[in-house]
């Protein structure tokens, strides 16, 4: 549990600072597992804030495999796109494999669907993904029902993906030139117990 104290409607940066303070507890919770699956809804505030911290702490354990499943926001959720893009980059760096479910791609290919119906499809995809991993295979019934099965795979590539454009600054400044990439941005409370005179 990430405790947000009495903070009401905190930003992603603030939520991340709360997660940072729980980093040891997160590592302890995942320490005994060989395979760790992180499901991150990056179409909100808590997912982009917490998922990179969980993946980073998982990487510091004895886990052999870290699989992250990232759910991306709709194109019209403009206030969420930047944070989602940055968090996805971090998940890809910290995970053995990253599976992306793009809500916007579902809507683009099915324009008659409502956003709620798209979210239902996303939830179904997450359930199928987890079911397949736990069984070690995809059900034959699912494979035979091709009219209702739509699979979009994006292999890992060296070039630019559509999600790289969610963070336009990274197109100008490459990650290797960012000094604080290893320290994940957060907004901690800093209290100074001295009085600073008002100088005018």
mmCIF file of the C-alpha atoms, coordinates in Angstrom:
data_MODEL
# 
_entry.id   MODEL 
# 
loop_
_atom_site.group_PDB 
_atom_site.id 
_atom_site.type_symbol 
_atom_site.label_atom_id 
_atom_site.label_alt_id 
_atom_site.label_comp_id 
_atom_site.label_asym_id 
_atom_site.label_entity_id 
_atom_site.label_seq_id 
_atom_site.pdbx_PDB_ins_code 
_atom_site.Cartn_x 
_atom_site.Cartn_y 
_atom_site.Cartn_z 
_atom_site.occupancy 
_atom_site.B_iso_or_equiv 
_atom_site.pdbx_formal_charge 
_atom_site.auth_seq_id 
_atom_site.auth_comp_id 
_atom_site.auth_asym_id 
_atom_site.auth_atom_id 
_atom_site.pdbx_PDB_model_num 
ATOM 1   C CA . UNK A 1 1   ? 0.000   0.000   0.000   1.00 0.00 ? 1   UNK A CA 1 
ATOM 2   C CA . UNK A 1 2   ? 1.280   3.449   -0.892  1.00 0.00 ? 2   UNK A CA 1 
ATOM 3   C CA . UNK A 1 3   ? 0.221   5.851   1.843   1.00 0.00 ? 3   UNK A CA 1 
ATOM 4   C CA . UNK A 1 4   ? -0.576  9.350   0.557   1.00 0.00 ? 4   UNK A CA 1 
ATOM 5   C CA . UNK A 1 5   ? -1.046  10.733  4.076   1.00 0.00 ? 5   UNK A CA 1 
ATOM 6   C CA . UNK A 1 6   ? -3.659  13.469  4.010   1.00 0.00 ? 6   UNK A CA 1 
ATOM 7   C CA . UNK A 1 7   ? -2.844  14.589  0.455   1.00 0.00 ? 7   UNK A CA 1 
ATOM 8   C CA . UNK A 1 8   ? -5.999  15.136  -1.620  1.00 0.00 ? 8   UNK A CA 1 
ATOM 9   C CA . UNK A 1 9   ? -5.780  14.418  -5.361  1.00 0.00 ? 9   UNK A CA 1 
ATOM 10  C CA . UNK A 1 10  ? -1.961  14.290  -5.513  1.00 0.00 ? 10  UNK A CA 1 
ATOM 11  C CA . UNK A 1 11  ? -0.080  14.642  -8.805  1.00 0.00 ? 11  UNK A CA 1 
ATOM 12  C CA . UNK A 1 12  ? 1.865   11.756  -10.371 1.00 0.00 ? 12  UNK A CA 1 
ATOM 13  C CA . UNK A 1 13  ? 5.088   13.291  -9.084  1.00 0.00 ? 13  UNK A CA 1 
ATOM 14  C CA . UNK A 1 14  ? 3.689   13.445  -5.542  1.00 0.00 ? 14  UNK A CA 1 
ATOM 15  C CA . UNK A 1 15  ? 2.379   9.857   -5.698  1.00 0.00 ? 15  UNK A CA 1 
ATOM 16  C CA . UNK A 1 16  ? 5.827   8.774   -6.920  1.00 0.00 ? 16  UNK A CA 1 
ATOM 17  C CA . UNK A 1 17  ? 7.468   10.429  -3.904  1.00 0.00 ? 17  UNK A CA 1 
ATOM 18  C CA . UNK A 1 18  ? 5.156   8.404   -1.627  1.00 0.00 ? 18  UNK A CA 1 
ATOM 19  C CA . UNK A 1 19  ? 6.115   5.244   -3.582  1.00 0.00 ? 19  UNK A CA 1 
ATOM 20  C CA . UNK A 1 20  ? 9.817   6.113   -3.249  1.00 0.00 ? 20  UNK A CA 1 
ATOM 21  C CA . UNK A 1 21  ? 9.427   6.160   0.532   1.00 0.00 ? 21  UNK A CA 1 
ATOM 22  C CA . UNK A 1 22  ? 7.908   2.643   0.321   1.00 0.00 ? 22  UNK A CA 1 
ATOM 23  C CA . UNK A 1 23  ? 10.670  1.277   -1.954  1.00 0.00 ? 23  UNK A CA 1 
ATOM 24  C CA . UNK A 1 24  ? 12.098  -1.127  0.666   1.00 0.00 ? 24  UNK A CA 1 
ATOM 25  C CA . UNK A 1 25  ? 8.635   -2.511  1.426   1.00 0.00 ? 25  UNK A CA 1 
ATOM 26  C CA . UNK A 1 26  ? 7.995   -3.024  -2.315  1.00 0.00 ? 26  UNK A CA 1 
ATOM 27  C CA . UNK A 1 27  ? 11.306  -4.861  -2.740  1.00 0.00 ? 27  UNK A CA 1 
ATOM 28  C CA . UNK A 1 28  ? 10.596  -7.019  0.286   1.00 0.00 ? 28  UNK A CA 1 
ATOM 29  C CA . UNK A 1 29  ? 7.131   -7.932  -1.082  1.00 0.00 ? 29  UNK A CA 1 
ATOM 30  C CA . UNK A 1 30  ? 8.527   -9.194  -4.416  1.00 0.00 ? 30  UNK A CA 1 
ATOM 31  C CA . UNK A 1 31  ? 11.875  -10.525 -3.186  1.00 0.00 ? 31  UNK A CA 1 
ATOM 32  C CA . UNK A 1 32  ? 10.996  -14.241 -3.118  1.00 0.00 ? 32  UNK A CA 1 
ATOM 33  C CA . UNK A 1 33  ? 9.618   -14.486 -6.657  1.00 0.00 ? 33  UNK A CA 1 
ATOM 34  C CA . UNK A 1 34  ? 11.544  -15.594 -9.745  1.00 0.00 ? 34  UNK A CA 1 
ATOM 35  C CA . UNK A 1 35  ? 9.044   -14.103 -12.221 1.00 0.00 ? 35  UNK A CA 1 
ATOM 36  C CA . UNK A 1 36  ? 7.335   -10.791 -11.551 1.00 0.00 ? 36  UNK A CA 1 
ATOM 37  C CA . UNK A 1 37  ? 4.469   -9.426  -13.656 1.00 0.00 ? 37  UNK A CA 1 
ATOM 38  C CA . UNK A 1 38  ? 3.715   -5.717  -13.292 1.00 0.00 ? 38  UNK A CA 1 
ATOM 39  C CA . UNK A 1 39  ? 0.371   -4.555  -14.701 1.00 0.00 ? 39  UNK A CA 1 
ATOM 40  C CA . UNK A 1 40  ? 0.470   -0.784  -15.128 1.00 0.00 ? 40  UNK A CA 1 
ATOM 41  C CA . UNK A 1 41  ? -2.472  1.339   -16.178 1.00 0.00 ? 41  UNK A CA 1 
ATOM 42  C CA . UNK A 1 42  ? -0.517  4.276   -17.585 1.00 0.00 ? 42  UNK A CA 1 
ATOM 43  C CA . UNK A 1 43  ? -3.802  6.020   -18.453 1.00 0.00 ? 43  UNK A CA 1 
ATOM 44  C CA . UNK A 1 44  ? -4.083  7.565   -15.003 1.00 0.00 ? 44  UNK A CA 1 
ATOM 45  C CA . UNK A 1 45  ? -1.937  9.133   -12.302 1.00 0.00 ? 45  UNK A CA 1 
ATOM 46  C CA . UNK A 1 46  ? -1.054  6.242   -9.977  1.00 0.00 ? 46  UNK A CA 1 
ATOM 47  C CA . UNK A 1 47  ? 0.110   3.808   -12.696 1.00 0.00 ? 47  UNK A CA 1 
ATOM 48  C CA . UNK A 1 48  ? 2.766   6.051   -14.280 1.00 0.00 ? 48  UNK A CA 1 
ATOM 49  C CA . UNK A 1 49  ? 3.879   7.112   -10.798 1.00 0.00 ? 49  UNK A CA 1 
ATOM 50  C CA . UNK A 1 50  ? 4.213   3.717   -9.135  1.00 0.00 ? 50  UNK A CA 1 
ATOM 51  C CA . UNK A 1 51  ? 4.948   1.166   -11.906 1.00 0.00 ? 51  UNK A CA 1 
ATOM 52  C CA . UNK A 1 52  ? 8.541   2.328   -12.627 1.00 0.00 ? 52  UNK A CA 1 
ATOM 53  C CA . UNK A 1 53  ? 9.330   2.164   -8.897  1.00 0.00 ? 53  UNK A CA 1 
ATOM 54  C CA . UNK A 1 54  ? 7.924   -1.387  -8.654  1.00 0.00 ? 54  UNK A CA 1 
ATOM 55  C CA . UNK A 1 55  ? 9.934   -2.498  -11.725 1.00 0.00 ? 55  UNK A CA 1 
ATOM 56  C CA . UNK A 1 56  ? 13.111  -0.862  -10.403 1.00 0.00 ? 56  UNK A CA 1 
ATOM 57  C CA . UNK A 1 57  ? 12.748  -2.555  -7.014  1.00 0.00 ? 57  UNK A CA 1 
ATOM 58  C CA . UNK A 1 58  ? 11.936  -5.891  -8.698  1.00 0.00 ? 58  UNK A CA 1 
ATOM 59  C CA . UNK A 1 59  ? 15.120  -5.587  -10.761 1.00 0.00 ? 59  UNK A CA 1 
ATOM 60  C CA . UNK A 1 60  ? 17.117  -5.231  -7.541  1.00 0.00 ? 60  UNK A CA 1 
ATOM 61  C CA . UNK A 1 61  ? 15.894  -8.644  -6.327  1.00 0.00 ? 61  UNK A CA 1 
ATOM 62  C CA . UNK A 1 62  ? 16.844  -12.147 -7.469  1.00 0.00 ? 62  UNK A CA 1 
ATOM 63  C CA . UNK A 1 63  ? 14.011  -12.248 -10.038 1.00 0.00 ? 63  UNK A CA 1 
ATOM 64  C CA . UNK A 1 64  ? 14.938  -13.890 -13.339 1.00 0.00 ? 64  UNK A CA 1 
ATOM 65  C CA . UNK A 1 65  ? 12.141  -12.326 -15.371 1.00 0.00 ? 65  UNK A CA 1 
ATOM 66  C CA . UNK A 1 66  ? 10.178  -9.101  -15.067 1.00 0.00 ? 66  UNK A CA 1 
ATOM 67  C CA . UNK A 1 67  ? 7.244   -8.772  -17.449 1.00 0.00 ? 67  UNK A CA 1 
ATOM 68  C CA . UNK A 1 68  ? 5.452   -5.444  -17.582 1.00 0.00 ? 68  UNK A CA 1 
ATOM 69  C CA . UNK A 1 69  ? 2.058   -4.979  -19.162 1.00 0.00 ? 69  UNK A CA 1 
ATOM 70  C CA . UNK A 1 70  ? 1.361   -1.311  -19.913 1.00 0.00 ? 70  UNK A CA 1 
ATOM 71  C CA . UNK A 1 71  ? -2.066  0.081   -20.758 1.00 0.00 ? 71  UNK A CA 1 
ATOM 72  C CA . UNK A 1 72  ? -1.728  3.341   -22.695 1.00 0.00 ? 72  UNK A CA 1 
ATOM 73  C CA . UNK A 1 73  ? -4.195  6.255   -22.656 1.00 0.00 ? 73  UNK A CA 1 
ATOM 74  C CA . UNK A 1 74  ? -6.560  7.387   -25.393 1.00 0.00 ? 74  UNK A CA 1 
ATOM 75  C CA . UNK A 1 75  ? -5.302  10.129  -27.712 1.00 0.00 ? 75  UNK A CA 1 
ATOM 76  C CA . UNK A 1 76  ? -7.892  12.576  -26.354 1.00 0.00 ? 76  UNK A CA 1 
ATOM 77  C CA . UNK A 1 77  ? -6.482  12.177  -22.811 1.00 0.00 ? 77  UNK A CA 1 
ATOM 78  C CA . UNK A 1 78  ? -3.833  14.769  -23.607 1.00 0.00 ? 78  UNK A CA 1 
ATOM 79  C CA . UNK A 1 79  ? -2.937  15.502  -19.980 1.00 0.00 ? 79  UNK A CA 1 
ATOM 80  C CA . UNK A 1 80  ? -1.937  11.846  -19.452 1.00 0.00 ? 80  UNK A CA 1 
ATOM 81  C CA . UNK A 1 81  ? 0.101   11.186  -22.594 1.00 0.00 ? 81  UNK A CA 1 
ATOM 82  C CA . UNK A 1 82  ? 3.423   12.748  -21.513 1.00 0.00 ? 82  UNK A CA 1 
ATOM 83  C CA . UNK A 1 83  ? 3.630   10.877  -18.182 1.00 0.00 ? 83  UNK A CA 1 
ATOM 84  C CA . UNK A 1 84  ? 2.515   7.642   -19.882 1.00 0.00 ? 84  UNK A CA 1 
ATOM 85  C CA . UNK A 1 85  ? 5.288   7.967   -22.496 1.00 0.00 ? 85  UNK A CA 1 
ATOM 86  C CA . UNK A 1 86  ? 8.018   8.545   -19.916 1.00 0.00 ? 86  UNK A CA 1 
ATOM 87  C CA . UNK A 1 87  ? 6.804   5.719   -17.673 1.00 0.00 ? 87  UNK A CA 1 
ATOM 88  C CA . UNK A 1 88  ? 6.613   3.318   -20.628 1.00 0.00 ? 88  UNK A CA 1 
ATOM 89  C CA . UNK A 1 89  ? 10.250  4.077   -21.463 1.00 0.00 ? 89  UNK A CA 1 
ATOM 90  C CA . UNK A 1 90  ? 11.258  3.301   -17.905 1.00 0.00 ? 90  UNK A CA 1 
ATOM 91  C CA . UNK A 1 91  ? 9.231   0.058   -17.882 1.00 0.00 ? 91  UNK A CA 1 
ATOM 92  C CA . UNK A 1 92  ? 10.885  -1.055  -21.121 1.00 0.00 ? 92  UNK A CA 1 
ATOM 93  C CA . UNK A 1 93  ? 14.339  -0.319  -19.657 1.00 0.00 ? 93  UNK A CA 1 
ATOM 94  C CA . UNK A 1 94  ? 13.655  -2.185  -16.417 1.00 0.00 ? 94  UNK A CA 1 
ATOM 95  C CA . UNK A 1 95  ? 11.696  -5.183  -17.735 1.00 0.00 ? 95  UNK A CA 1 
ATOM 96  C CA . UNK A 1 96  ? 12.723  -8.370  -19.511 1.00 0.00 ? 96  UNK A CA 1 
ATOM 97  C CA . UNK A 1 97  ? 9.667   -7.940  -21.755 1.00 0.00 ? 97  UNK A CA 1 
ATOM 98  C CA . UNK A 1 98  ? 6.984   -5.278  -22.072 1.00 0.00 ? 98  UNK A CA 1 
ATOM 99  C CA . UNK A 1 99  ? 3.528   -5.869  -23.521 1.00 0.00 ? 99  UNK A CA 1 
ATOM 100 C CA . UNK A 1 100 ? 1.645   -2.725  -24.564 1.00 0.00 ? 100 UNK A CA 1 
ATOM 101 C CA . UNK A 1 101 ? -2.135  -2.490  -24.813 1.00 0.00 ? 101 UNK A CA 1 
ATOM 102 C CA . UNK A 1 102 ? -2.941  0.734   -26.627 1.00 0.00 ? 102 UNK A CA 1 
ATOM 103 C CA . UNK A 1 103 ? -6.452  1.977   -25.863 1.00 0.00 ? 103 UNK A CA 1 
ATOM 104 C CA . UNK A 1 104 ? -6.139  4.521   -28.652 1.00 0.00 ? 104 UNK A CA 1 
ATOM 105 C CA . UNK A 1 105 ? -5.322  1.854   -31.282 1.00 0.00 ? 105 UNK A CA 1 
ATOM 106 C CA . UNK A 1 106 ? -8.415  -0.114  -30.236 1.00 0.00 ? 106 UNK A CA 1 
ATOM 107 C CA . UNK A 1 107 ? -10.536 3.016   -30.692 1.00 0.00 ? 107 UNK A CA 1 
ATOM 108 C CA . UNK A 1 108 ? -8.896  3.915   -34.028 1.00 0.00 ? 108 UNK A CA 1 
ATOM 109 C CA . UNK A 1 109 ? -9.618  0.437   -35.451 1.00 0.00 ? 109 UNK A CA 1 
ATOM 110 C CA . UNK A 1 110 ? -13.129 0.340   -33.966 1.00 0.00 ? 110 UNK A CA 1 
ATOM 111 C CA . UNK A 1 111 ? -14.447 3.950   -34.185 1.00 0.00 ? 111 UNK A CA 1 
ATOM 112 C CA . UNK A 1 112 ? -18.011 2.912   -33.325 1.00 0.00 ? 112 UNK A CA 1 
ATOM 113 C CA . UNK A 1 113 ? -17.009 1.742   -29.850 1.00 0.00 ? 113 UNK A CA 1 
ATOM 114 C CA . UNK A 1 114 ? -17.452 3.930   -26.795 1.00 0.00 ? 114 UNK A CA 1 
ATOM 115 C CA . UNK A 1 115 ? -14.472 4.510   -24.531 1.00 0.00 ? 115 UNK A CA 1 
ATOM 116 C CA . UNK A 1 116 ? -16.151 2.256   -21.926 1.00 0.00 ? 116 UNK A CA 1 
ATOM 117 C CA . UNK A 1 117 ? -16.384 -0.576  -24.487 1.00 0.00 ? 117 UNK A CA 1 
ATOM 118 C CA . UNK A 1 118 ? -12.692 -0.078  -25.348 1.00 0.00 ? 118 UNK A CA 1 
ATOM 119 C CA . UNK A 1 119 ? -11.814 -0.338  -21.665 1.00 0.00 ? 119 UNK A CA 1 
ATOM 120 C CA . UNK A 1 120 ? -13.836 -3.572  -21.520 1.00 0.00 ? 120 UNK A CA 1 
ATOM 121 C CA . UNK A 1 121 ? -11.767 -4.944  -24.427 1.00 0.00 ? 121 UNK A CA 1 
ATOM 122 C CA . UNK A 1 122 ? -8.585  -3.900  -22.625 1.00 0.00 ? 122 UNK A CA 1 
ATOM 123 C CA . UNK A 1 123 ? -9.713  -5.643  -19.437 1.00 0.00 ? 123 UNK A CA 1 
ATOM 124 C CA . UNK A 1 124 ? -10.430 -8.787  -21.460 1.00 0.00 ? 124 UNK A CA 1 
ATOM 125 C CA . UNK A 1 125 ? -6.984  -8.630  -23.067 1.00 0.00 ? 125 UNK A CA 1 
ATOM 126 C CA . UNK A 1 126 ? -5.327  -8.343  -19.644 1.00 0.00 ? 126 UNK A CA 1 
ATOM 127 C CA . UNK A 1 127 ? -7.304  -11.367 -18.393 1.00 0.00 ? 127 UNK A CA 1 
ATOM 128 C CA . UNK A 1 128 ? -6.371  -13.414 -21.497 1.00 0.00 ? 128 UNK A CA 1 
ATOM 129 C CA . UNK A 1 129 ? -2.717  -12.427 -21.122 1.00 0.00 ? 129 UNK A CA 1 
ATOM 130 C CA . UNK A 1 130 ? -2.593  -13.490 -17.467 1.00 0.00 ? 130 UNK A CA 1 
ATOM 131 C CA . UNK A 1 131 ? -4.527  -16.670 -18.177 1.00 0.00 ? 131 UNK A CA 1 
ATOM 132 C CA . UNK A 1 132 ? -2.126  -17.598 -20.996 1.00 0.00 ? 132 UNK A CA 1 
ATOM 133 C CA . UNK A 1 133 ? 0.916   -17.009 -18.807 1.00 0.00 ? 133 UNK A CA 1 
ATOM 134 C CA . UNK A 1 134 ? -0.466  -19.041 -15.917 1.00 0.00 ? 134 UNK A CA 1 
ATOM 135 C CA . UNK A 1 135 ? -1.368  -21.959 -18.217 1.00 0.00 ? 135 UNK A CA 1 
ATOM 136 C CA . UNK A 1 136 ? 1.746   -21.668 -20.350 1.00 0.00 ? 136 UNK A CA 1 
ATOM 137 C CA . UNK A 1 137 ? -0.279  -21.689 -23.586 1.00 0.00 ? 137 UNK A CA 1 
ATOM 138 C CA . UNK A 1 138 ? -3.205  -20.025 -25.374 1.00 0.00 ? 138 UNK A CA 1 
ATOM 139 C CA . UNK A 1 139 ? -6.501  -21.933 -25.319 1.00 0.00 ? 139 UNK A CA 1 
ATOM 140 C CA . UNK A 1 140 ? -7.279  -23.790 -28.574 1.00 0.00 ? 140 UNK A CA 1 
ATOM 141 C CA . UNK A 1 141 ? -10.838 -22.442 -28.370 1.00 0.00 ? 141 UNK A CA 1 
ATOM 142 C CA . UNK A 1 142 ? -9.471  -18.906 -28.434 1.00 0.00 ? 142 UNK A CA 1 
ATOM 143 C CA . UNK A 1 143 ? -7.344  -19.673 -31.502 1.00 0.00 ? 143 UNK A CA 1 
ATOM 144 C CA . UNK A 1 144 ? -10.257 -21.259 -33.373 1.00 0.00 ? 144 UNK A CA 1 
ATOM 145 C CA . UNK A 1 145 ? -12.571 -18.308 -32.765 1.00 0.00 ? 145 UNK A CA 1 
ATOM 146 C CA . UNK A 1 146 ? -10.724 -16.095 -35.256 1.00 0.00 ? 146 UNK A CA 1 
ATOM 147 C CA . UNK A 1 147 ? -13.696 -13.805 -35.922 1.00 0.00 ? 147 UNK A CA 1 
ATOM 148 C CA . UNK A 1 148 ? -13.465 -12.448 -32.390 1.00 0.00 ? 148 UNK A CA 1 
ATOM 149 C CA . UNK A 1 149 ? -9.697  -12.563 -31.976 1.00 0.00 ? 149 UNK A CA 1 
ATOM 150 C CA . UNK A 1 150 ? -7.666  -9.487  -32.854 1.00 0.00 ? 150 UNK A CA 1 
ATOM 151 C CA . UNK A 1 151 ? -3.981  -9.550  -31.956 1.00 0.00 ? 151 UNK A CA 1 
ATOM 152 C CA . UNK A 1 152 ? -1.698  -6.572  -32.423 1.00 0.00 ? 152 UNK A CA 1 
ATOM 153 C CA . UNK A 1 153 ? 1.964   -7.276  -31.796 1.00 0.00 ? 153 UNK A CA 1 
ATOM 154 C CA . UNK A 1 154 ? 4.693   -4.674  -31.782 1.00 0.00 ? 154 UNK A CA 1 
ATOM 155 C CA . UNK A 1 155 ? 8.138   -6.265  -31.736 1.00 0.00 ? 155 UNK A CA 1 
ATOM 156 C CA . UNK A 1 156 ? 10.980  -4.536  -30.004 1.00 0.00 ? 156 UNK A CA 1 
ATOM 157 C CA . UNK A 1 157 ? 12.654  -2.258  -32.495 1.00 0.00 ? 157 UNK A CA 1 
ATOM 158 C CA . UNK A 1 158 ? 15.672  0.004   -32.544 1.00 0.00 ? 158 UNK A CA 1 
ATOM 159 C CA . UNK A 1 159 ? 13.719  2.752   -34.308 1.00 0.00 ? 159 UNK A CA 1 
ATOM 160 C CA . UNK A 1 160 ? 11.064  5.124   -33.087 1.00 0.00 ? 160 UNK A CA 1 
ATOM 161 C CA . UNK A 1 161 ? 7.643   3.863   -32.017 1.00 0.00 ? 161 UNK A CA 1 
ATOM 162 C CA . UNK A 1 162 ? 4.443   5.883   -31.773 1.00 0.00 ? 162 UNK A CA 1 
ATOM 163 C CA . UNK A 1 163 ? 4.909   6.022   -27.989 1.00 0.00 ? 163 UNK A CA 1 
ATOM 164 C CA . UNK A 1 164 ? 8.273   7.785   -28.267 1.00 0.00 ? 164 UNK A CA 1 
ATOM 165 C CA . UNK A 1 165 ? 6.381   10.800  -29.582 1.00 0.00 ? 165 UNK A CA 1 
ATOM 166 C CA . UNK A 1 166 ? 4.433   10.958  -26.304 1.00 0.00 ? 166 UNK A CA 1 
ATOM 167 C CA . UNK A 1 167 ? 7.615   12.489  -24.829 1.00 0.00 ? 167 UNK A CA 1 
ATOM 168 C CA . UNK A 1 168 ? 8.749   15.054  -27.447 1.00 0.00 ? 168 UNK A CA 1 
ATOM 169 C CA . UNK A 1 169 ? 11.739  16.149  -25.340 1.00 0.00 ? 169 UNK A CA 1 
ATOM 170 C CA . UNK A 1 170 ? 13.313  12.698  -25.733 1.00 0.00 ? 170 UNK A CA 1 
ATOM 171 C CA . UNK A 1 171 ? 13.358  13.222  -29.508 1.00 0.00 ? 171 UNK A CA 1 
ATOM 172 C CA . UNK A 1 172 ? 15.635  16.217  -28.925 1.00 0.00 ? 172 UNK A CA 1 
ATOM 173 C CA . UNK A 1 173 ? 17.684  14.996  -25.931 1.00 0.00 ? 173 UNK A CA 1 
ATOM 174 C CA . UNK A 1 174 ? 18.597  11.278  -26.026 1.00 0.00 ? 174 UNK A CA 1 
ATOM 175 C CA . UNK A 1 175 ? 18.392  9.281   -22.786 1.00 0.00 ? 175 UNK A CA 1 
ATOM 176 C CA . UNK A 1 176 ? 22.174  8.845   -22.551 1.00 0.00 ? 176 UNK A CA 1 
ATOM 177 C CA . UNK A 1 177 ? 22.504  12.655  -22.295 1.00 0.00 ? 177 UNK A CA 1 
ATOM 178 C CA . UNK A 1 178 ? 19.990  12.967  -19.448 1.00 0.00 ? 178 UNK A CA 1 
ATOM 179 C CA . UNK A 1 179 ? 21.955  13.259  -16.201 1.00 0.00 ? 179 UNK A CA 1 
ATOM 180 C CA . UNK A 1 180 ? 19.163  12.240  -13.816 1.00 0.00 ? 180 UNK A CA 1 
ATOM 181 C CA . UNK A 1 181 ? 17.581  9.325   -15.756 1.00 0.00 ? 181 UNK A CA 1 
ATOM 182 C CA . UNK A 1 182 ? 18.423  6.818   -13.007 1.00 0.00 ? 182 UNK A CA 1 
ATOM 183 C CA . UNK A 1 183 ? 16.699  8.964   -10.382 1.00 0.00 ? 183 UNK A CA 1 
ATOM 184 C CA . UNK A 1 184 ? 12.981  8.923   -11.146 1.00 0.00 ? 184 UNK A CA 1 
ATOM 185 C CA . UNK A 1 185 ? 11.347  12.371  -10.913 1.00 0.00 ? 185 UNK A CA 1 
ATOM 186 C CA . UNK A 1 186 ? 9.254   12.897  -7.811  1.00 0.00 ? 186 UNK A CA 1 
ATOM 187 C CA . UNK A 1 187 ? 7.967   15.724  -5.662  1.00 0.00 ? 187 UNK A CA 1 
ATOM 188 C CA . UNK A 1 188 ? 8.869   15.033  -2.010  1.00 0.00 ? 188 UNK A CA 1 
ATOM 189 C CA . UNK A 1 189 ? 7.955   17.284  0.894   1.00 0.00 ? 189 UNK A CA 1 
ATOM 190 C CA . UNK A 1 190 ? 10.971  19.184  2.163   1.00 0.00 ? 190 UNK A CA 1 
ATOM 191 C CA . UNK A 1 191 ? 10.670  20.967  5.488   1.00 0.00 ? 191 UNK A CA 1 
ATOM 192 C CA . UNK A 1 192 ? 13.243  23.508  6.610   1.00 0.00 ? 192 UNK A CA 1 
ATOM 193 C CA . UNK A 1 193 ? 13.179  24.205  10.345  1.00 0.00 ? 193 UNK A CA 1 
ATOM 194 C CA . UNK A 1 194 ? 14.651  27.701  10.158  1.00 0.00 ? 194 UNK A CA 1 
ATOM 195 C CA . UNK A 1 195 ? 13.143  31.094  9.549   1.00 0.00 ? 195 UNK A CA 1 
ATOM 196 C CA . UNK A 1 196 ? 14.315  32.783  6.405   1.00 0.00 ? 196 UNK A CA 1 
ATOM 197 C CA . UNK A 1 197 ? 13.989  36.551  6.552   1.00 0.00 ? 197 UNK A CA 1 
ATOM 198 C CA . UNK A 1 198 ? 11.953  38.232  3.867   1.00 0.00 ? 198 UNK A CA 1 
ATOM 199 C CA . UNK A 1 199 ? 14.398  40.308  1.860   1.00 0.00 ? 199 UNK A CA 1 
ATOM 200 C CA . UNK A 1 200 ? 12.929  42.917  -0.433  1.00 0.00 ? 200 UNK A CA 1 
# 
